[in-house]
């Protein structure tokens, strides 16, 4: 019987915390105090324009990595219930496609002008990358899963290196206009691209994202295995060593293929994959090994309903709600406090909404 990892729910909630208001809280704190460490962290909570890496570039791939960790547990549970192979495939494909649909809905609302819709989305990439990774995982043994992982990353790198796009005049195979992934999206992707000539959630750059999901599945399988099950500190050590290895590979690969979230470069997969394993190992050590759990409860409440809060940010005006409940209180403070207090208020409203769902055991599962 697979045991639920409390640390995984907490990490998922920690990940979502930053996009439901955490970023605004710390940006406000940095502005209010002027402390160098907070100003540095505020910069980390912005996306890098093209090449390079900030912490905020990790939010999306970390969520996909976490979805990967969950899959071996889910698969084991369904298999133990004698669910048929056909039913498992239906579940995987349905989940992938419904996330694509929700992503299109999130980006465009209810619009019927198909030519001007944006089809690329965060949810769509999670759905497709997770779906294909799950199919690979279900149909191969560990050796071939590893082959798939590296083949996707190396193949993607080689294709971008050998076939730069020249339709917009750039000869740099890793530039916004010169990379093959953007060219294929311009050629084949219907509707509009996010940046006109490039979409960060395009079709072709979803290929290396499959490896991000696979890395999560490797991690989940390792956590579920009997190996070192009675020596959890050693299990954590192996996770840390794996994290260090992937981070080193990512940094070395960065020399020939820059770390870049926009094209989901292979070096980006390794670098962020290593950071994701490291962060998971810290949460696992503190929460599931040392059993310090109470501090993580606010994150668990968020982590149990991640899709809900992501979609709710599009549907519910949390900013207006926070002004309704806290506007008068915030006005009592000097204007320099407003960004910080606004961030706290918006986050609090969102969290109370999720806590209500948590207490009622209402969870949106796809």
N, C-alpha and C positions, 0 to 999 in steps of 0.2 A: 504494500500500500504506500503510495507516494505521500510524503508529508509536505504540507504547504510551508513555504519559506516566508516567514514574517518579514525578513530582511528584504525580500524581493518586492513586496507590496510597499514597504517604506522607501526603497530606492526609486520605485516608479513614482511615488508621491513626491519625493524630493525633486525628481526630474520635472514633473509638471508644475511644482511650486513656482519655478522661475518664470514660466510663461503665464501664470494666473495672477501675477502681481509681485513676485519676489524681486524681479529685475527693477521694478519701479521703486520698491522700498530701499534697495541699496543704492540706486542712482540718487534718490532723494537724500539719503544719509551722507553720501559723498559730497553732494552740493551743500548740505547743511553744515557739516563739520570741517570739510576741506582736508581731512586726514589723508595722507598719501596712500596708505594701504586701501582705503575705501575708494579713492579715486582710481587706483589701479584696478580694483575689482569691478568698478563701474564700467571701465573700458572693456574688461573681460566679458561683460554682459551685453556686448554689441557684436554683431556679425562682422567678420573680416570681409572687406569688399571683394577680394578675389583670392590670391594665394595667401597662405598663412593660417593661423588658428587662434581663436579665442574660446574661452569656456562655453560661450553661448552657441558656438558651432557644434557643440557636443550634445545638446539637448535632444535633437531629432535622432541621430544615430544611437544614442543611449537608449531611447525608447524602443527602437527596433531591436537592439541587442537584448533588452529585457524581454520583449515578446518572444525572441528566440529561446531564451532560458526557460520560459514557461512551457514551451511546446513539448519537450520530452516528458514532463510531468503530466500534461494533458493527454498525450498519446498513451502513456502507460495506464492512466485511469480509464480511458475509453477502451483500450485493448482488454483490460481486466474485466470490463463489463461485457465482454464478448461482442463488441461492436464490429460489424463486418468491415472488410477492407473497402468495399464500395461506399459504405456510409462515412468512413473516415475521409475518403477522397472528396465526397460531397461537402463535408464540413469544411475542409481546407479550402476548396475552390469557392464555396459560398462566402466564407469569411473574407477571402481575398477580394472578391468582386464587390461585396457590400461595402468594404472600406474604400474601394475606388469610387463607388457611387456616392458615398457620404463625403468624400473629398471634393468631388465635382459640385455637390450641393453646398458644401461649406464655402467654396470659392465664389460661386456664382448666384446662390440663392435660387429662387424659382424663375428661371429665364428660359426662353424657348428659342432664342437666337443662336442656333448651334454654331454658326460661323464665328461668333465672338465669345464663346465660352472658353474658360481656361480649364483644360482637362488635367494638366499636371497638378499634383497636390501632395501635401505631406501624408495624408491618410492613404492616398492612392499608392504612393511609393511603399509605405509600410505594408499595405495589403498585398501588392504584387511581389515585393522582395520576400516577405514572410511566406507567401503561398508557394513560390518556386523553391525556396529553401526547404520548406516542409516536405514537398514532393521529393526532392533529392534525399532528404533525411530518411524518408519512409522507404525508399527504394534501394538504398546502398548501405554497405557496411562502413565502418569507421575509415578504413584506408581510402575508399573511393570518395567518401565525403571530404576528406582532406585534399584529395586530388581535385575535386570540384572547386573547393575553396580557393586554392592557389591558381588553378587554371583560369577561373573567372577574373582574378586580379591581374595575372600576368598577361592574359589574352587582351584584356581591356587596355592595359598600358601599351602593349605592342601595337594595337590597332590605332590608338590615338597618336602614337609616335610616328608610325609609318604613313598614315593617311591624314595629314592636316587639311583642314578646309581652306579653300582659297576663294570662295565666292564673295567674301567681304574684304578681301585684300590683305589679310594677315597671314604671315608665314610661320607664326609661333603656334605649334600644335597644342599648346596648353593655355592659349589666351581665350578670352570670352568669344571672340569672333572666329578664331582660327582652329578651335578644337572640333574633332569629328563628332562628338556627342551632340554639340549644339547644332552642327550642320545637319545631322540626321533628324533632329527634332524640327528644324526649320523646313526640312524636306517632307517629312512624313506625319508630323504631329498636327492634328486638326485644331481648329480654333486659334486662340491667341497664346503666345508665349509670354511668360511673366515679365521679361525684360525686353521684349520685342525680338531680339536676335538670339535669346538664350532663355531657357527655363531651368531653374535649379532642381526641379522635380520632373525632368523630361524622361522620355522613354529609354534612351540608350544608356544614360548614366544610372538607370535602375539596376543594370547588370551587376556592377560591383557591390551594390547595396544588398544583393542576395548573399554575398559573403559576410556582410555585417550580421545578417540574421543567422547564418550558419555558425558564426563564431559564438553567438548566444546559445545556439543549440548544443554546440560542443560543451560549453560551460554548464548548461543545464544537465546534460547527460553525465558529466563528471560529478556534479553535485548529487545526482540521483544514484550513482553507482555505489557499490559496497566498498570500493577502494578507499581506504583510510576512513571509513565511516566511524570507527571508534577512536580515531586520532584527528580530531577536527582542526587542531592547530597546524598539523602537517598539511592538511587539506588547504588551509589558508595560505601556507607557505608556497605550495605548488601554484596556487592562483596568482600570488604576487610574482613568482618567477615567470609565469606565462605572461603576465602583464608587462613585466620589464622587457621580455623578449620581443613582444609585439611593438612596444614603444621604440625600442632600438631599431627594429626593422623599418618602422615607419619613418624615423628620422634619417636613416641611411638612404631609404628609397626616395625621400624628399629631395635628395641631390639631383636625381634624374627625372623625377615625376613629383612636382611640388604638392605638398599637403594642401588640399583644396576641397572644401565642402561643396562648392557650386557644381563641380563636375564629379564629385564623390570619388576623387582619385584613389588609386590603390594604396598609396602612402597614407592617405587620410583614413582609409579603412583600418590599416594596421595601427596607426598612432592612436586614433580614437578607440579602437578595439582594445588596445592595451590599457588606456585610461579607464574604459568601462569595466574591464575585468578588475582593475585595481580598486575602483570605487565600490564595486560589488563585494569584493573581498573585505573591505573595511566595514561595510554595512553588515555582512554576514558574521564577521568576527565579533563586532560589538553586540549585535542583536541576537543572533542564533547560537553563538558559541559562548560568549560571556553573559548572555541573557539580560543585558541592559535594554529593556524594551519600552519603558514608559515614555521616554523622551521622543520616541519615533511615532507615537500614536497620531499626532497631527498630520504627519506624512502618510501614514497608513490610510487615513480617512480619504485623502486625495488619491492615493494609489489604487484604491478599490474601485474608483469611478473615473479613470483617466479620460476615456472617450467622452463621457458626459460633460466634464468641465471644459474640454477642448471645444465641443460643439456649442455648449452653453455660452461661451464667450462671444459667439457669433449671434446668438438668439436673444440672450438676456443682456440688458444694458446695466452691467454691474457698476459702472461709473455713476450713472444717474441714481441708482439705488444707494450707493455709498454717500452721495451728496444729500439724499433725502434723510438718511439715518444719522449721518455724522457731520453734515455740512455746517450746522450751527456751532458744533464743538470745535471743528477745525478753524473756523473764523476767529476763535478766541486767541489763536496763536499768531505770532508774526508771520508775514507772507513767506519768509524763507523756509518755514516749516511745512508749507503746503504740499510740495512734491512728496516728501516722506510720509506725511499723514494721509495723503490721498492714496498712496500705495498700500499703506497698512489697512485703510478702510476698504478698499476694493478687494484685497486679499481676504480680509475678515468676512466680508459678505459672501464671497465665493466659497470660503471654507464652511461657513454656517449652512449654506445651501447643501454642500456635500455631506456635512454631518447629519443633517435631517434625513437625507437619502440613506446614509449609513445606518442610522438608528432604525429606520423603517425596512432595512435590508433590501433596498431597491438598488440594483446594480445593472448598468447597461452593459451587456455582454454581446460581442459580435463574434 
